[in-house]
């Protein structure tokens, strides 16, 4: 009888873990809208980064908006998940490509940028919104 009761507890615990695991994995700390400042080439501009889940496990879709850079929802050509809380993306607009690397640090998305053959920069973004449940 004790063996059956123990087996039932293990089965129940396994079932609960199986039901909770997808929900836990579905929450990605990078997904959402981030707003802040981007320092590059001696000037500071506004930056809005929208990050959404991509079609593959380690990929995102992302857009960048900056009034100062005349960007309006410019799509990143590549957006990859790195480690637990890191992001690497590439923006190719009408200018040379800009490579961004960032991680979440203390509730902020902090990172660096490097333009092909040009300026380097840094940025600090704060979460402006979380995705709705159906977008996760």
N, C-alpha and C positions, 0 to 999 in steps of 0.2 A: 504494500500500500504506500509506504514512504517513497519507494522508487517511482511509482506512478505520479504521486503528488509533485516530486522533484522534477520529473519529466514535463509535467504540465506547466510548472513555473518557468522552466527553461524555454519551452515552446511559446508561452505567452510573452516572455521577455524578447525572444527573437522576433516575434510578430510585431511588437511595439517598435523595436529598433528598425525593422524594415519599413514601417509606416512613417517613422519620424525622419529617417535618413534622407529621403528625397527632398523633404521640406528644408532640412538644414543645408543641403547642398545647393538648393535653389537660391538661397540668399547669398548674393555676391556683393561684397562691400564696395566694389568699384562701380557697379551699375547705378546710374542715376544722373543727375545734373550737378555739375560743379562750376562755381563761379569764383573769379579772383583776378589777380594781376600777373602779367607776364613781363619780365624785365629782359630786354634784348637790345643789343647794340646801343646801350646808353639811354634808351627810352623805356617808359612803362606804358603798357596798353592793357585794356580789359581783355579777359578771356573767359569764354563759356565753353565747357566741354560736356557734351551729352554722350553717355556711354550706355549701350544696350547690348544684351546677349547676342552673340553671333551664331552661326550655324554649326560651328565645331566647338568642342569643349573649351579650348584655350583661346578662342577668338571672340572679338567683339565687333560691333559696328559703332563708329564714333563720328561725331561731327564737331567742328570747332567754329565758334563765332567770335569775332572781335571787331568792334567798330573802328578801333585804332588801326587795324590791319586791313580793313575793308573786306572782311570775311563774313559771309552769312551762311551758316550751317554747311561749311565746307567739309565734305566727307573725307575721313582718313582713308588712305589707300591700304593701310595695314594697321590692325589693332590687336595686339597679343597680350594675354595674361601671363605674368611672370611671378613665380613663387606664390605665396599666400595672398599678397596684397599689392602686387606690382603690375605696371602697365607699360607697354612699349608701343608707340604708334608713329606712323609716318604720314605726313601731310604733303601732298604734291598738288599745288595750285598752279598759278601762272608763273610762279617763281621757282627757284631751286627747292628741292625737297627739304623739309624740316623734320628732324627726328626728335621725338619726345620720349623721355623715360621718367617714370614717376612711381612713388609708393605712398601708401597711406601712413601718415605719421601724426599721432595725436589728433585724429579726426580731420586732418587736412590732407589733401593730395599735393605732395611736394615733389618737384622734379627739375630736370634740366632739359634744355633744347639745344640742338646744333643744326645749323643750316649747312647744306652741302656747299663747301667752299666759302663759308661766310661766318656770320655772327653766332655766338653762343649766348645762352640765356638761362634764366631760372624762372620758375613760377610757383605760386602758392594758391591753391583753390580750396574753397570750402563748399561742403555739400549744400546745394540749393533745394534739391528735392530728391525723394526716393521714388523708385518706380512703383507703379500700381502693381498689385498682386498678380494680375494676369500678364504683366510684362516680364515677370521674373522667369 
